[in-house]
Amino acid sequence: MLPRSTSSPVFALLCLWVATLAVFASPLPLPIGNGQQTLPVAGPSRPPGVQVDLHVLFAHWDAPDEHLLLAIGETVIHAAATQPMSRTIVLVPKKKEWTLNNPKEWGHHIENIGIASFTNQEDKWKVTNEMLDVKMPPYNQKGTCLDYITMVLKQLKDRGSIDKSVQKVYENIYNQRFEHTRKMVDKLTPEEYKKLILQYTLP
């Protein structure tokens, strides 16, 4: 992420980094007494199954080009630039094959934001891959790498894979890192900023 200012055209040239849950049914109503009455279903929930940690990874931690990725268990996904950066670029969801216990592969910081639940491993695999089909808006219309994680967490919440507390934890991270990175980028000279943008040759 490389924010400069929400009112500057340069602000839209941000969130850089190269490279790069399954449909489930709500539980049936529970019988009461003689079985003639049922309890209403409050909303989607997951039966006991596979639970995995959710981590936010920070590539280029504490640098102007800090980039956020989401690890669902051992699967890392993020929104990446596949063409030179511009204010209207549309980032593309990608999967990274990284080993979480080796930070040198992806950066220097990681934060646990909660747990995601799935019915089984196949369900986890299917839902994670569906997150690669998320349609991103243009970069300058909340289409950054941070926004992608927000979208993924919303879909997981809608499916019942996570609860609202996970979204709240990430919301705090979003606000803190967005502002922190914006201040770092604002300190760059035009030459430094241009160099930072141009150093990314994207696949």
RODO-2510 file (C-alpha; in nm, 4 decimals, decimal comma):
residues 203
     n   res          X          Y          Z
     1     m     0,0000     0,0000     0,0000
     2     l     0,1387     0,3385    -0,0939
     3     p    -0,1160     0,6044     0,0025
     4     r    -0,0224     0,9688    -0,0215
     5     s    -0,3424     1,1610     0,0271
     6     t    -0,7079     1,0929    -0,0296
     7     s    -0,7312     1,4181    -0,2208
     8     s    -0,4171     1,3807    -0,4333
     9     p    -0,3933     1,1991    -0,7687
    10     v    -0,0715     1,0505    -0,6439
    11     f    -0,2656     0,8820    -0,3640
    12     a    -0,4209     0,6531    -0,6220
    13     l    -0,0827     0,5048    -0,7188
    14     l    -0,0645     0,2919    -0,4110
    15     c    -0,0733    -0,0547    -0,2469
    16     l     0,2214    -0,2119    -0,4257
    17     w     0,3657    -0,5598    -0,4027
    18     v     0,4804    -0,7928    -0,6683
    19     a     0,3792    -1,1324    -0,7546
    20     t     0,1602    -1,1947    -0,5748
    21     l    -1,4493    -1,9604     0,2694
    22     a    -1,7887    -2,3139     0,0816
    23     v    -2,1587    -2,2918     0,0613
    24     f    -2,3139    -2,4426     0,3676
    25     a    -2,6652    -2,4899     0,4977
    26     s    -2,8050    -2,3339     0,8120
    27     p    -2,8735    -2,5906     1,0822
    28     l    -3,2200    -2,7396     1,0867
    29     p    -3,4595    -2,6053     1,3500
    30     l    -3,4318    -2,7920     1,6767
    31     p    -3,7353    -2,9863     1,8068
    32     i    -3,8898    -2,8774     2,1364
    33     g    -4,0922    -3,0956     2,3703
    34     n    -4,3049    -3,3288     2,1615
    35     g    -4,1447    -3,2084     1,8408
    36     q    -4,4428    -2,9972     1,7358
    37     q    -4,2520    -2,6695     1,7835
    38     t    -3,9218    -2,5509     1,6467
    39     l    -3,6681    -2,2881     1,7382
    40     p    -3,6108    -2,0187     1,4746
    41     v    -3,2769    -2,0174     1,3003
    42     a    -3,0945    -1,6953     1,3883
    43     g    -2,8499    -1,7046     1,0984
    44     p    -2,5678    -1,9039     0,9383
    45     s    -2,3422    -2,0994     1,1686
    46     r    -2,0844    -2,3695     1,1218
    47     p    -2,1081    -2,7202     1,2654
    48     p    -1,7895    -2,8589     1,4231
    49     g    -1,5349    -2,9219     1,1521
    50     v    -1,2048    -2,7817     1,0322
    51     q    -1,0819    -2,4686     1,2062
    52     v    -0,7823    -2,2695     1,0869
    53     d    -0,6060    -1,9549     1,2019
    54     l    -0,6419    -1,6349     1,0063
    55     h    -0,3290    -1,4215     0,9813
    56     v    -0,2559    -1,0894     0,8189
    57     l     0,0921    -1,0836     0,6664
    58     f     0,2795    -0,7605     0,6134
    59     a     0,5204    -0,7679     0,3235
    60     h     0,7660    -0,4758     0,3316
    61     w     0,6623    -0,4138     0,6921
    62     d     0,6830    -0,0525     0,8011
    63     a     0,7981     0,0666     0,4582
    64     p     0,6219     0,3010     0,2127
    65     d     0,5376     0,0017    -0,0073
    66     e     0,3929    -0,2069     0,2765
    67     h     0,1545    -0,4690     0,1382
    68     l    -0,1030    -0,6776     0,3244
    69     l    -0,1927    -1,0398     0,2520
    70     l    -0,4332    -1,2827     0,4202
    71     a    -0,3400    -1,6347     0,5282
    72     i    -0,6325    -1,8763     0,5620
    73     g    -0,4559    -2,1581     0,7375
    74     e    -0,1516    -2,2179     0,5176
    75     t    -0,3049    -2,0635     0,2060
    76     v    -0,2021    -1,7032     0,1391
    77     i    -0,4150    -1,4796    -0,0833
    78     h    -0,3900    -1,1127    -0,1736
    79     a    -0,4744    -0,8525    -0,4380
    80     a    -0,1832    -0,7889    -0,6720
    81     a    -0,1021    -0,5472    -0,9512
    82     t    -0,0554    -0,7219    -1,2850
    83     q     0,0195    -0,4081    -1,4847
    84     p     0,1933    -0,0762    -1,4165
    85     m     0,0308     0,1131    -1,1343
    86     s    -0,2222     0,3867    -1,2054
    87     r    -0,5081     0,5483    -1,0160
    88     t    -0,7633     0,3339    -1,1991
    89     i    -0,5769     0,0035    -1,1980
    90     v    -0,7788    -0,3012    -1,0911
    91     l    -0,5836    -0,5345    -0,8650
    92     v    -0,6213    -0,9086    -0,9216
    93     p    -0,6687    -1,1678    -0,6443
    94     k    -0,3786    -1,4112    -0,6357
    95     k    -0,2583    -1,7061    -0,4320
    96     k     0,0905    -1,7304    -0,2866
    97     e     0,2672    -2,0512    -0,1917
    98     w     0,4485    -1,9331     0,1184
    99     t     0,5550    -2,1071     0,4377
   100     l     0,4174    -1,9029     0,7260
   101     n     0,6920    -2,0080     0,9682
   102     n     0,9542    -1,8552     0,7397
   103     p     0,8923    -1,4782     0,7440
   104     k     1,1879    -1,4194     0,5144
   105     e     0,9710    -1,5525     0,2325
   106     w     0,7115    -1,2782     0,2656
   107     g     0,8114    -1,0043     0,5078
   108     h     0,8792    -0,9412     0,8699
   109     h     0,5469    -0,9130     1,0498
   110     i     0,2370    -1,1266     1,1051
   111     e    -0,0776    -1,0786     1,3129
   112     n    -0,3412    -1,3352     1,4089
   113     i    -0,6934    -1,1962     1,3654
   114     g    -0,8990    -1,5012     1,4660
   115     i    -1,0327    -1,8367     1,3521
   116     a    -1,2187    -1,9500     1,0389
   117     s    -1,4334    -2,2648     1,0431
   118     f    -1,5183    -2,5011     0,7577
   119     t    -1,7095    -2,8255     0,7351
   120     n    -1,4017    -3,0159     0,6133
   121     q    -1,0774    -2,9706     0,4214
   122     e    -1,2541    -2,9828     0,0855
   123     d    -1,4882    -2,7072     0,2024
   124     k    -1,1894    -2,4956     0,3092
   125     w    -1,0170    -2,5484    -0,0242
   126     k    -1,3303    -2,4613    -0,2208
   127     v    -1,4107    -2,1468    -0,0249
   128     t    -1,0520    -2,0225    -0,0342
   129     n    -1,0409    -2,0607    -0,4102
   130     e    -1,3709    -1,8753    -0,4425
   131     m    -1,1981    -1,5779    -0,2827
   132     l    -0,9821    -1,5586    -0,5949
   133     d    -1,2978    -1,4721    -0,7903
   134     v    -1,3703    -1,1583    -0,5866
   135     k    -1,4297    -0,8692    -0,8257
   136     m    -1,2153    -0,5723    -0,7318
   137     p    -1,3180    -0,2114    -0,7961
   138     p    -1,0647     0,0358    -0,9365
   139     y    -0,7787     0,1138    -0,7036
   140     n    -0,8964     0,4656    -0,6267
   141     q    -1,2462     0,3372    -0,5387
   142     k    -1,1479     0,1242    -0,2381
   143     g    -0,9696    -0,1339    -0,4481
   144     t    -0,6442    -0,1604    -0,2506
   145     c    -0,4780    -0,4661    -0,1006
   146     l    -0,6303    -0,3721     0,2359
   147     d    -0,9775    -0,3446     0,0832
   148     y    -0,9442    -0,6905    -0,0707
   149     i    -0,8990    -0,8473     0,2740
   150     t    -1,2042    -0,6539     0,3955
   151     m    -1,4067    -0,8037     0,1078
   152     v    -1,2831    -1,1563     0,1785
   153     l    -1,3682    -1,1305     0,5477
   154     k    -1,7168    -1,0046     0,4630
   155     q    -1,7774    -1,3075     0,2436
   156     l    -1,6476    -1,5395     0,5140
   157     k    -1,8755    -1,3707     0,7674
   158     d    -2,1764    -1,4000     0,5329
   159     r    -2,1030    -1,7730     0,4988
   160     g    -2,0753    -1,8198     0,8744
   161     s    -1,7076    -1,9117     0,8645
   162     i    -1,6055    -1,6269     1,0951
   163     d    -1,7784    -1,4041     1,3483
   164     k    -1,7893    -1,0262     1,3601
   165     s    -1,5022    -1,0065     1,6081
   166     v    -1,2600    -1,1080     1,3316
   167     q    -1,3787    -0,8214     1,1136
   168     k    -1,3398    -0,5816     1,4059
   169     v    -0,9794    -0,6869     1,4665
   170     y    -0,8963    -0,6344     1,1017
   171     e    -1,0779    -0,3009     1,0888
   172     n    -0,8400    -0,1750     1,3571
   173     i    -0,5399    -0,3004     1,1579
   174     y    -0,6748    -0,1371     0,8420
   175     n    -0,7144     0,2023     1,0030
   176     q    -0,3770     0,1947     1,1761
   177     r    -0,1704     0,0758     0,8801
   178     f    -0,3464     0,2929     0,6237
   179     e    -0,2733     0,6081     0,8173
   180     h     0,0798     0,5010     0,9101
   181     t     0,1738     0,4199     0,5507
   182     r     0,0132     0,7368     0,4181
   183     k     0,2395     0,9420     0,6446
   184     m     0,5473     0,7553     0,5214
   185     v     0,4558     0,8087     0,1578
   186     d     0,3840     1,1766     0,2160
   187     k     0,7442     1,2194     0,3276
   188     l     0,8839     1,0931    -0,0016
   189     t     1,0174     1,3390    -0,2550
   190     p     0,8654     1,3223    -0,6056
   191     e     1,1828     1,1528    -0,7253
   192     e     1,1738     0,8934    -0,4464
   193     y     0,8078     0,8232    -0,5108
   194     k     0,8602     0,7808    -0,8841
   195     k     1,1487     0,5447    -0,8210
   196     l     0,9362     0,3439    -0,5799
   197     i     0,6613     0,3113    -0,8394
   198     l     0,8923     0,2249    -1,1272
   199     q     1,0893    -0,0408    -0,9403
   200     y     0,7967    -0,2807    -0,9718
   201     t     0,8099    -0,4859    -1,2885
   202     l     0,5014    -0,6954    -1,2584
   203     p     0,4532    -1,0449    -1,4073
***
